[in-house]
Amino acid sequence: MTDERERIRRQLLAAAPRVVTALVAAVREQVPAYAVLDDGRLDEVRAIAAWALDRLLHLWVTDGALTPPPTSGGSAASRRPGPRTAARCRRSCGPTGSRRRS
């Protein structure tokens, strides 16, 4: 079974640009905030989708398990300035992460 899964994994990774494009298109269609992202932000979303595809397929092939997120708060915390909470950031920032003008 592992050999068959590895074969499927290789096929999907060979088609990764098409798969990632389809994933990002589906997210943009379902999540309004993603529909208005600029190309720079979409590049980041594509990179995350490509990484996630590779990681999930690897876990599937190896019967691995997802581990809990890091206790540091993850990548969102590293980009968030100061001690603001994620909810406060969402209220004060637009969909591209820039501050709203009053």
Phi and psi in degrees as a GROMACS rama.xvg file:
@    title "Ramachandran Plot"
@    xaxis  label "Phi"
@    yaxis  label "Psi"
@TYPE xy
-62.9581  -38.9016  THR-2
-63.0178  -41.3872  ASP-3
-65.5626  -42.5455  GLU-4
-63.4022  -41.1191  ARG-5
-63.4868  -39.4193  GLU-6
-61.6298  -45.089  ARG-7
-65.1892  -40.8463  ILE-8
-58.6673  -46.6353  ARG-9
-61.6178  -40.0585  ARG-10
-63.7214  -44.9579  GLN-11
-66.4468  -39.4144  LEU-12
-68.9771  -31.906  LEU-13
-65.1515  -30.2866  ALA-14
-98.1839  15.7427  ALA-15
-51.8256  -43.0447  ALA-16
-57.7338  -42.1131  PRO-17
-68.645  -41.4351  ARG-18
-64.6565  -45.9529  VAL-19
-63.511  -42.0316  VAL-20
-58.8756  -42.967  THR-21
-66.2087  -40.6396  ALA-22
-62.4819  -47.7009  LEU-23
-66.2584  -39.0085  VAL-24
-62.0062  -41.2049  ALA-25
-65.1493  -41.4819  ALA-26
-64.5775  -44.1167  VAL-27
-62.7181  -33.6037  ARG-28
-72.4688  -34.3918  GLU-29
-94.1543  -23.9002  GLN-30
-118.711  105.046  VAL-31
-52.7786  -37.506  PRO-32
-62.3669  -30.9054  ALA-33
-78.7343  -23.5819  TYR-34
-65.6236  -23.778  ALA-35
-105.556  8.39504  VAL-36
-68.8396  144.961  LEU-37
-79.762  172.131  ASP-38
-59.7625  -36.561  ASP-39
-61.8262  -44.3137  GLY-40
-69.7479  -37.1667  ARG-41
-65.0658  -33.3299  LEU-42
-60.0915  -40.6023  ASP-43
-65.7824  -41.9531  GLU-44
-63.717  -41.5243  VAL-45
-62.1224  -42.7588  ARG-46
-62.9723  -41.3486  ALA-47
-65.6759  -42.3058  ILE-48
-63.1875  -40.8865  ALA-49
-64.4398  -43.5001  ALA-50
-62.1507  -45.3013  TRP-51
-63.1474  -41.288  ALA-52
-59.0634  -49.2812  LEU-53
-61.7218  -45.4301  ASP-54
-64.0227  -46.6846  ARG-55
-66.2726  -38.7265  LEU-56
-66.4564  -39.3502  LEU-57
-61.1319  -45.5044  HIS-58
-62.6882  -38.0258  LEU-59
-64.252  -44.3493  TRP-60
-65.0482  -40.2559  VAL-61
-94.1621  4.82607  THR-62
56.4061  34.2972  ASP-63
-77.9987  175.606  GLY-64
-128.108  147.126  ALA-65
-67.8511  140.188  LEU-66
-101.615  159.611  THR-67
-61.0575  154.873  PRO-68
-64.8228  158.054  PRO-69
-61.738  150.602  PRO-70
-74.3271  -10.8657  THR-71
-73.4187  -8.80462  SER-72
102.948  -2.38683  GLY-73
75.3539  -170.116  GLY-74
-66.8322  -31.9332  SER-75
-63.6958  -38.7907  ALA-76
-67.3595  -34.1929  ALA-77
-70.8579  -23.8121  SER-78
-92.6584  -14.6815  ARG-79
-80.3157  124.208  ARG-80
-76.1603  134.298  PRO-81
66.9164  -166.857  GLY-82
-87.5469  20.947  PRO-83
-67.009  147.007  ARG-84
-80.5546  160.71  THR-85
-59.5618  -40.2376  ALA-86
-62.7945  -41.1971  ALA-87
-65.4689  -38.8047  ARG-88
-62.6646  -43.0037  CYS-89
-63.3969  -36.7324  ARG-90
-71.5243  -34.2321  ARG-91
-96.957  -9.68482  SER-92
-115.502  148.087  CYS-93
-76.932  -179.521  GLY-94
-64.2787  -22.1016  PRO-95
-95.4146  3.51212  THR-96
91.5592  -1.72977  GLY-97
-87.603  151.269  SER-98
-67.5191  139.847  ARG-99
-71.8545  146.186  ARG-100
-89.6029  137.851  ARG-101
